Amino acid sequence: MMKISIILLFTLISSTVFAQAESDVYPYRTTTVGDDNAMRVINNGSAALYARIDMIRRAKSSIDMEYFIFNPDTAGKLVMQELAAAAKRGVKVRILVDKSMAVFALDEHYAKVLKEVGVDVKYYNASPAAKISSVQFRNHRKLIVRDGEEAITGGRNIADEYFNLSTSFNFLDRDASVEGAPVKAMAETFDRYWGSAIVETPAVVSPPTKSISGDAKMAGRDEAYYKTQLSEYNKKSKLAADAMIQTPEQKKVLEFLTSIGAQELEKNKKYNCPEVSFATDREGASFKERLQSKNYNENYRLLRKEIAKWMDTKIKDEVILDSPYFLDNANSEEMAEKLLASNKKIKIFTNSLASTDAVYVSTVFADTAKKYTPNDNFSANIYKGNFSGESELYSDEIRNSTWGTHSKTIVFSKDSFMIGTYNIDNRSNFYNTEMAIFCSGSPELTKDVTDNIDKRMSNSFHLNHEGLPDDCSSILTGASPMKKVLYYLIKIPSHLLQFLL
């Protein structure tokens, strides 16, 4: 669910795409140069949640949040409680959540409770599943903006697994916090998404009403149906209302965040980045727009143009691609081969079957990797699935959960990188709206990124020329029996539907 192939990524460098890059207008692609580009890399999940809570607490005029996933779990409830407190002191608070039925959780009941405390909620693209084409165009952006002055973007949604709080599965992820000139454009794109024609205000929820029937048998059925509906309404209403009441356990988690999370945040210092670019895809993409627009890619798929520009101008010797998913596309194989043949090295870090939350992607990656591992300029590392040991955790149960990489990062050189929401897959390339922040000229910030990638890579399998782990074990090593069964069951369908992955 959170997933352009290695090859597709390099196809972006083609002269046709790059030639049109400069025709785009602010704020979807913008670059600022100077000493007003403060930035911090946030690798640790606890630090990332604390950073968001701290931003909300420091807000004076506005907080804008935009996420693909917003779950009412421990992390989500803590965030909602902080947002309610901010609204109470007069801060304008807005939340934009994608309404993908596969992951949607912040339903109309939560929206109602939030509205009552002064927090506005809207939903992006509520197309029903029956509209099989339009429903593919999801808003995959992740953004929080404070007072139009400070922003965080990166791979993390609002849910326990993104902040080191799940006892079953957690993501190793990465964010960038930004202050100064670049934030203005980021805030303006939020406004444009908020006002998009495919954004809706949550429906008003109210208790069900009884149906009156003169037929005794029908009346009995109506009464039973009414009671079922009323019970469901009361259950959902209570869950939403309870989300605003802090439990003792939530208080303990919050204390951990404000102590250990705050300490972890300070481990990566703020630096000025001399050159910062921000880029995002344009809002409102849909199947209808794709059919009617004569220049759909040029008008909507804007982030990949910025990636193309940086790939073309910043890579010196090696590019590092850190993504939870890597998919291939036959139309762009030639481009990748040219890059490898030019003695530019490609290093990738991604999930193994043991560490992924998407088995279907793993089935495709295994065959993709074998195309490139024979080339000495290509290096692939797949994560083993256990905790990297890079920070203190809230509990041992969390430490013993399954872990997978979810960060979306490209390192172009020793002083330039990208952190954003963009996966190396077809969904991010063709369907989902994505965003990213780029930095050049800061070896300090780049080191914070590469040191963390190296730390995680040390807990991974390196693939040999045959596309297998160096110890010649199976590429499925460490995966549960159920994952292995699914791997083989869905291997053929996954290849056939790769264009949707």
N, C-alpha and C positions, 0 to 999 in steps of 0.2 A: 504493500500500500504506500509506502513512502519511497519509492524507487527513484541514447542515445548511446548509445554504445560508445566504446572507446573510439571506434571508427567514426561514428557519427560526429563525435566531438571534434575530430580533426577535419571532417568534411566542412565544418564551419569556416575553415581557413580559405576555402575556395574564393577565387577572385570575384565571382558573381555576388556572393554574400557580402564579402568585405567591402566591395565597391559601394554598396548602398548604406554602409554603417553610418556615414556622416549625415545622412538625410533625416535621421530621427531627431525629434524635438524634445526639449526639456518638458517634464521632469523624468521621463522614462529612462533616459540615459544621460548622465551628467558627470563631469570630472571637475574636481576642485584641486588646485595646487597652492600650497603655502603652509603656514605654521598654525592653521586653525582647524586641524584634522586630528583631534585626539582620538586614539583607538586603543582598545584592550582586547586581547584574545581570551575567551572563556572556554576552557576545556572541561572543567569539572562540573558535574551535574548539580551538586549541592550549591556550589558557587553561582551557577547559572540561575537557580531558583531564588537564591538570596538577592542576586543582582536585580531581578525583576521586582521582588518585594520592596527592596530599597528604593528603586525608581518610583514605585507607586507612592511610597511614603513621602518622598521628596517632591512629589508633584504639587504645583501651585495652581495651574490653570487647566491642564488637560492630560489625559492618558488615553491613548488609542492602542488597541490590541487587535491583531489580525492573525488567525491561525487556521490551519487545516483541521487540526484535532484540538478540542477543548473538553477534557473529561472531568466530570464532577467527582474525582477521587481525592485523595489527600492533598496533592499538589494543587489541583483545580479549586478545591474548596478554600484553601489558604489564600489563593490568588483572589477568588471572589470576595472573601471577607475583607481583604485589604482594599479591593476596589470599592466596596460598599463604604468603608471608612473614609476613603478619599472623596467619594461623592458627597458624603455627609458634611465634609468641611468645604464644599463648594467647587470641587474639581469636576470638570466635564469629562465623563468616562464613556467610551464607546468600544464595543466588542463586535468584530466581524468574524463569523465562523462559517466555514464551508459546510454546505448541507449535503455531503456525500452520505448516502444511506449506509455505506459500508462502515463508516466510522463515526457518524453523527451521534452525539450524546447530550449536548447542551440544548435540550429541547425547549418547547414553548413554556413548560412549567418553570424551568430555571429562568427563562427570559422574563417571565411575569414577576418572579420574586426579585430579580435584579432591577427590573423597571421600577418596582415599588421603593427601592432604596436609591433610585436616581441613576442607575446604570442602563444605558441604551444598548440593545443587542439587535443585530441584523444577520441574515443568512444569505450566503452566496450560492447561486445556482441551485434552486430547489427542483430542478427537472426530475420527474419521476423515473424510476428504473425502466419503465416501458419505452421511454425515449432513449433507446440504446446508444445513439450517436451523441446527442447533446449532453447526456449525463456524464460523458467522458471528460468534459472540460471543467476540471476542478481548480479551485484556488488553493495552491500548495504553498503560498507565501506564509512566512512567519515573521511577525514584526510587533514590537512594542515601542511607542514613541512617548516621551515625557516632555510636555510643555513646548513641543516643537524644537527642542534643544538637544535631546539625547535619545538614542535609539539602540535597540538590540535586534539583530537578525542572525539567522543561522539555521541549523537543522532541527532545533527543538520545538516541539509542540507543547501544549499544556496538558501533561499527564505524568503520572508517577514514574513511568519507565524512562522518561527523558531527564529525570532529576535524581537518579540513584535512589529511588524509593520503592520500587517494586520488589516483591519477594519471589517472583517467578521469572521475569525477563526484564533486562535493562539495556538501554542503548548508551554506548560511548559516543558522545556527540561533540559539537563545537559551535560556538557563537562568536560574534564580534560585537562589542559595544562601541558606539561611535558618538562623538560630540562635535559640535561646531557646524561649519558650512554644509557638509554633506547631508545633514539631517533634514534640512529644509525640503529637498526634493523627495526624500523618503516619506515625510509627513504629507506632502502634496499628493503623492500616489495613493496614500491611504484614503484621502478625501475623495479621489476619483473612483476608487474601488467602492467606497461607502455609498457613493451616488450612482453606481452602475445600474443600468436597466435590468440586469439579471439578479439584483439584490432585492430581498424582500424583508418587510417587517414581520416578526413572528405573529402568527394568528393568536387572537385572544382566546385563552382557555377558560371554560366555565363548566360547572357541574352538569352532568347529563340530566335530561328531563324525562319524565315518565310518558309513555305512549298510552293513550286511552283507546281501548277496544271493547266493543259490545259483545264480542264472542269470548266466552269464558276460557276456551282452550287457547285462543290467541292471546288473551289477556295474561294467562299464566306464563306463556313464552315471553311476552313483553316484560313482565315483572322480573323474570329471571335474567333477561338481557340487561334490564335497567340496573339490577343489583351488581351484575358483573362489571358494567361500565362505571358505576359509582365507586365500586371498590378500587378499580384501576385508577380512576381520577384521584381518589383520596390518597392512594399509595404514592403516586407521582407527585402530588402536591406536597405531601409530607416530606418526601425525599428532598425536594427543592427547598422547602422552608428550613429543614434541618441543616442544609448545606451552609447556611449563614450563621449557624451556632457552633462555635469552636469547642471541640471535644478535648478532654485531657490529653489524649494521644496526639491530636493535632498540635496542641500547645507544646508538647515535648519535641515534636518534629520542628516546629518553629524556633524553639530555643536552640536546637542543634544547628539550624540554618543560620541563625543570627550570631552564632559563635564559630563553629567549624566552617560553615559555608562562607562566612565573611573572611575568615583567615585564608581559605583556599582561593577566594577571589583576589586577594592581595598578592598572591604568589606570582601572578602575571601582571606586570605593571602597565600603566598607561604610557604610550609614546605618541609623539606626533608622526603621522604618516605624510610625507611630502606630497604624494600624489594619490588621491582617492577617487575612484570611480564608483558610481552606483548605477545599477541597471536592473530593470524589471520588465517582464512581459506586460502587454497592455490588457486591461480588464475588458470583460464582455465577450471574450471568444466563445463561439458556439458553433454547432454544425451548420446552422443557417448562415452565420457570418463567414464560415470557411467556404461555403458554396457560392455566396454572393460577392465576396470580396475578390477583386481582380489581383490584389497583391496581399493575400492573407499573411504570408510569412513576413513580408516587409512591414506590415501594419501592426502585427500582433506579437510575433516571436522576436522580441528585441534583446532579451538577455543573451541569447546565443550569438548575436552580432558582437556584443561586447567581449564575450569569451573568445570569439574569433580574433578580434583585435589584439587582445592580450596574448593569445597563443602565438600570433604572428609576430609580435614585437618584443615579447619579454623572455621567451625561452632561449637560454644560452646553450646549456649542455643537456639538461634533464628536466622532465616534467613529472611531478608526483601527483597522482590522482587518487584521492581518498573518498570513496563512495560506497554506500551499502550494496549497490547493484551495478553490474557492468554487463551490458548487452551489445550484441553485434548487429551489423547491417551490411549485407553483401554489396550494396551500392557504393559504399565508402571504403571498402577494403584497400583499394588502390592508394587512397590518400594516406592511410596508416602505414602502408608498406614504404611509401616515399619518405615519410618522416623517419621511420626506423632506418631506412637505407642511407639517410643523410647523417647518420651517426648521432642523432638525437636520441637520448635514452628515455624510455617510458617505464615508470615504476608505478604499479597500482597496489592499493591496499583495499581489500573488500572482505565480504563475509564468506565463510565456508557454509556448508549445509548445517553444521553444528551451531553456528552463531546467527543464522539468518531467521527473520520472521516471515520470509517469503520463499517457500520451497520451490515454487515454479520458476523463480528467477535463477536459483542455484542450478537447476537442470540445464538451463541454457548456457550459463556461464562456464560450466565444465567443458563443453565442446568449444566455446569461443576461445578459452584460454589456450587450448591445444594448438590453435592456429598460429599463436604468437610466441609461445614459450620456447620453440626451437631457436628463435632469434636472440642472440646474446645481448642485444640492446633493449630487450623486453624483460622486465622482472615483475613477477606477481606474488603477492603475499595474501593469504586468506586467514582470517582470525579464527582462533581455536574455540572460543566460546566461553571461556572463564574470565574472571575479573582481572584487569590489567595491573592492579595493585598501585594505581597512580594517585590514590587519595584515601582519606578516611571515610568510612561509611557509617550510616546510622545503625546498622545491625549486621550480625554475622549471617542471618538468614538472607539478607540482600546480597551479601558477598558471595554466597553459595548459589545464587540464581544463575540463569543463563545470560550471557552478555554478548552483544553484537555491535558492530560499528554502524553508526547512522549519520556520521558527519559528512558534509558535502564541501570538500575543499580541493582546490588545485594550487599547487606550489609551482610557480613558473621559473623562479630563480632564487638565489640566496637572499634577495631582498624584495620579492614580490609574490603575492598570493591572492586567492579569492576564497571567501567564506560565504556560503549562501544556502539556498534551499534546493538547489539544482542537482538531481541525481544523474548518474550516467546511464540513462535508460530512455526508452521511447516515450514514456509518459511525460517526462520533463521536457523532452525535445519538441513534441508535437501537440500535447493536450494540456497539461497543467500550466497554470501561470506561476512563474518562479521569480525570484529576486536574489541579488547577491551584492556584496560589497567587495571592492578590489583595493589593494594597497600596493604601492611601489615606492621604493626608496627607504624602506625601514628594515635593516637586517635584524634589529632587535625583535620586532613583531614577528617577522618570518621565522626566527629561531624559536619563538614560543610555539609556533605551529609545528615546525619540523621536529623539534624535540619531543613533542607529544605524539606525533605520528610514529617516530622511531620507538617510543616507549610501547605503543600498542603493537607495532610490527614485531617487537621482540617476543610477543605472545601469539605469534602466528606461524603457519606453515609457509615456507617458501616453495614455490612450484618449480620443479626441474624441467628439462627440455621436453619431457613427455607429458607435462601438465599435471604431474602428481607431486605430492609432498616430497621434499628432499630425502626423507627416510624411506621412500618408496612405499609408504602406507597408502591406504585408499583415500581418495579425495573426500570420502564420506566419513572419515575418522572423527569420532566424538559425537556424531549425530545419534539421536534416539532411534530405536527400532521403528517407531511410527513414522518419523521423518524419512527414513530410508525406504520404507514401503511406499510412501507418497511420492518420493523422488522418482521411482520407477513407474508408478502408475500414471503420473501426469507428464512424464518426459515428452512424449509425442505431442499431446495437446499444447504444451507450453511452447514448443518449437513452432507449431502451426499458428499460434496466437501471439507470437513474439512482438508483433507490431503494436499490441495493446499493453505490453508489459513495461 
